[in-house]
Structures are given as structure tokens and as C-alpha cells.
Amino acid sequence: MARILIVDDAAFMRHMLSQMVAGIHEVCGEAATGVEAVKKYKELKPDIVTMDITMPDMQGIDAVREIIAFDPEAKILMCSAMGQRAMVLEAMKSGAKDFIIKPFQKERILDAISRWV
């Protein structure tokens, strides 16, 4: 059972992801902004992070860079809407391990998590 930090500025997306992984993995924390994500990562040291790309105060890509600078072994899965391909590629170059396209599919999420934990 992996410990997951869910990062998304939309509360309903955080809730949806939590529901999809419930009973299989543990959601150890949630964050609504990039700044909060970096802080919670350092506090909680989760096994894996699901990171939204577009957020207020600090974009997901910048949060990935800060987390990777703190922990080069961090496992971060980017969550993006269709049409954000360039941003996903930038996130992968910055250290993200994989990406999940919104709207989420439970099987794809669980597969991506199991691949990295």
C-alpha cells in the first residue's frame, strides 16, 4: 500500500482521486497549490505524488522542480487535461515519472501508481 499525496487546486478532483485509490493505497495528504505541495511533501514524505499542472501561486512544473531538488528519488505523476502536451513534456524533463490524462480513469491511475511504487 503506497502513501499518496494528492495535489490539485480543485477539491472535487482531489476527492475523486482519493475515492479511486481508496482501499488500495493510503492518501496521506492533499494540497491545493504548488507551494502547499512542496511543504506537505517535505512533511509527509509520501511514496508517490499526483500533481496537477495548472494551479494558482506555483505551477505544478515548478513544484516538481522544488520537490526533485529536495528529494531526487521523488515519484511524481503529472495530471493534465488534453492539450497540455508541451507542459507534460516539460514536467517529465523536470523529473516527473509519468502522467495521467484528465478525466481520470481508475485503471490508468492504479496502473501508473503500481508501476512506480
C-alpha positions in Angstrom: 0.0 0.0 0.0 1.6 3.3 -1.2 1.2 6.5 0.7 0.0 9.2 -1.8 0.0 13.0 -1.7 -2.8 14.3 -4.0 -2.2 17.8 -5.4 -4.9 19.6 -7.4 -6.5 23.1 -7.0 -10.0 21.6 -7.5 -11.3 20.0 -4.3 -13.6 17.7 -6.4 -10.6 16.3 -8.3 -8.7 15.6 -5.1 -11.9 13.8 -3.8 -12.3 11.8 -7.0 -8.7 10.6 -6.9 -9.0 9.8 -3.2 -12.1 7.7 -4.0 -10.3 5.9 -6.8 -7.3 4.8 -4.7 -9.3 4.1 -1.5 -8.7 0.7 0.0 -5.8 0.0 -2.3 -3.5 2.9 -1.3 -3.4 5.4 1.6 -3.9 9.1 0.9 -1.6 10.6 3.4 -2.3 14.2 2.4 -3.8 16.7 0.0 -2.6 20.1 -1.3 -4.4 22.7 -3.4 -1.4 24.7 -4.5 2.2 24.1 -5.6 3.6 25.9 -2.5 1.4 23.7 -0.3 2.5 20.6 -2.3 6.2 21.2 -1.6 5.6 21.9 2.1 3.4 18.7 2.5 6.0 16.6 0.6 8.7 17.6 3.0 6.4 17.0 6.0 4.8 13.7 4.9 7.4 12.1 2.6 4.9 10.2 0.6 5.7 7.3 -1.7 4.1 9.0 -4.7 2.6 12.3 -5.6 -0.2 13.1 -8.1 0.5 16.6 -9.3 -1.9 18.9 -11.3 -0.1 21.0 -13.8 -2.1 24.2 -13.6 -2.5 25.7 -10.2 -2.5 29.1 -8.5 0.6 30.5 -6.8 3.0 27.9 -8.2 2.5 25.8 -11.3 2.9 22.0 -11.0 6.1 22.0 -13.0 7.7 24.4 -10.6 6.5 22.3 -7.6 8.0 19.2 -9.3 11.4 21.0 -9.7 11.4 22.0 -6.0 10.4 18.5 -4.8 13.0 16.9 -7.0 15.6 19.4 -5.7 14.7 18.3 -2.1 14.4 14.6 -3.0 15.8 13.4 -6.3 14.1 10.0 -5.8 10.6 11.5 -5.6 8.0 9.8 -7.6 5.6 12.3 -9.2 2.8 11.6 -11.6 1.5 14.6 -13.5 -2.2 15.1 -14.0 -3.2 17.1 -17.1 -6.1 17.8 -19.3 -5.9 17.1 -23.0 -4.0 19.8 -24.9 -1.3 20.3 -22.2 1.3 18.1 -24.0 4.1 20.7 -24.0 3.6 21.2 -20.3 3.6 17.5 -19.6 6.9 17.1 -21.5 8.4 19.9 -19.5 7.3 18.3 -16.3 8.8 15.0 -17.4 12.1 16.8 -18.2 11.9 18.3 -14.7 11.7 14.9 -13.0 8.1 13.7 -13.1 7.9 9.9 -13.7 4.6 9.6 -15.6 1.4 11.4 -16.5 -2.3 10.8 -16.2 -4.8 12.5 -18.6 -8.0 14.0 -17.2 -10.7 12.9 -17.0 -9.3 10.2 -14.8 -9.8 6.5 -15.4 -9.4 4.4 -12.3 -7.5 1.6 -14.1 -4.9 4.0 -15.6 -4.3 5.7 -12.2 -3.8 2.4 -10.3 -1.6 1.1 -13.1 0.6 4.3 -13.0 0.9 4.1 -9.2 1.8 0.4 -9.2 4.4 1.0 -11.8 6.3 3.4 -9.6 5.9 2.0 -6.0 
